[in-house]
Amino acid sequence: MTLWIIFKTFLQIGLFSFGGGMAMLPLIQAQVVDTHGWMSAVEFIDTIGLAQVTPGPIALNAATLAGYRTAGVLGGAVATLGVVLPAFLISLLLAVFMGKVQGNRTYRRMLDLIQTVATALILSTLIILWPGAVTGVRSFLLFAVTFGLLNLERFSPALVMVASGIAGIFLF
């Protein structure tokens, strides 16, 4: 029964979230922490940190880790399948019909709306994670420097993440 609940939960997340990645995190957080209580808010923040440093999309990694935390390896596999299945099926359908709707004005407006919703979801992720992640002056400074370096576009994001991780080890 737990595996079915995990699958259904992550299938809904995959079906009703747009923008992927960071935009999915508020939905995952709402289900995993608030609705089902599979982990605490602090454990979820740790899961996001681990999901960011492992290869692959952050939302997929977070879903896999949450499923694993709840029901072991099988739970991780079921959560992964649930969160990926809607995007896979939608992409398959879009690939078939893309040529027919490419110049359609309604299609373009729909994509613009989805982009706006994804941006709002990413901002809500910042709001949700901020209190647990930025806990003092040192963590705020590390955030500000990392954010600044990433926006300069002169540095490799991977290099900035590694340097931030090393700085975090020494600072905390």
Secondary structure in CASP SS format (residue, H / E / C, confidence):
PFRMAT SS
TARGET T0000
AUTHOR 0000-0000-0000
METHOD secondary structure of the structure
MODEL  1
M C 1.00
T H 1.00
L H 1.00
W H 1.00
I H 1.00
I H 1.00
F H 1.00
K H 1.00
T H 1.00
F H 1.00
L H 1.00
Q H 1.00
I H 1.00
G H 1.00
L H 1.00
F H 1.00
S C 1.00
F C 1.00
G C 1.00
G C 1.00
G H 1.00
M H 1.00
A H 1.00
M H 1.00
L H 1.00
P H 1.00
L H 1.00
I H 1.00
Q H 1.00
A H 1.00
Q H 1.00
V H 1.00
V H 1.00
D H 1.00
T H 1.00
H C 1.00
G C 1.00
W C 1.00
M C 1.00
S C 1.00
A H 1.00
V H 1.00
E H 1.00
F H 1.00
I H 1.00
D H 1.00
T H 1.00
I H 1.00
G H 1.00
L H 1.00
A H 1.00
Q H 1.00
V H 1.00
T C 1.00
P C 1.00
G C 1.00
P C 1.00
I H 1.00
A H 1.00
L H 1.00
N H 1.00
A H 1.00
A H 1.00
T H 1.00
L H 1.00
A H 1.00
G H 1.00
Y H 1.00
R H 1.00
T H 1.00
A H 1.00
G H 1.00
V H 1.00
L H 1.00
G H 1.00
G H 1.00
A H 1.00
V H 1.00
A H 1.00
T H 1.00
L H 1.00
G H 1.00
V H 1.00
V H 1.00
L H 1.00
P H 1.00
A H 1.00
F H 1.00
L H 1.00
I H 1.00
S H 1.00
L H 1.00
L H 1.00
L H 1.00
A H 1.00
V H 1.00
F H 1.00
M H 1.00
G H 1.00
K H 1.00
V H 1.00
Q C 1.00
G C 1.00
N C 1.00
R H 1.00
T H 1.00
Y H 1.00
R H 1.00
R H 1.00
M H 1.00
L H 1.00
D H 1.00
L H 1.00
I H 1.00
Q H 1.00
T H 1.00
V H 1.00
A H 1.00
T H 1.00
A H 1.00
L H 1.00
I H 1.00
L H 1.00
S H 1.00
T H 1.00
L H 1.00
I H 1.00
I H 1.00
L H 1.00
W H 1.00
P H 1.00
G H 1.00
A H 1.00
V C 1.00
T C 1.00
G C 1.00
V H 1.00
R H 1.00
S H 1.00
F H 1.00
L H 1.00
L H 1.00
F H 1.00
A H 1.00
V H 1.00
T H 1.00
F H 1.00
G H 1.00
L H 1.00
L H 1.00
N H 1.00
L H 1.00
E C 1.00
R C 1.00
F C 1.00
S C 1.00
P H 1.00
A H 1.00
L H 1.00
V H 1.00
M H 1.00
V H 1.00
A H 1.00
S H 1.00
G H 1.00
I H 1.00
A H 1.00
G H 1.00
I H 1.00
F H 1.00
L H 1.00
F C 1.00
END
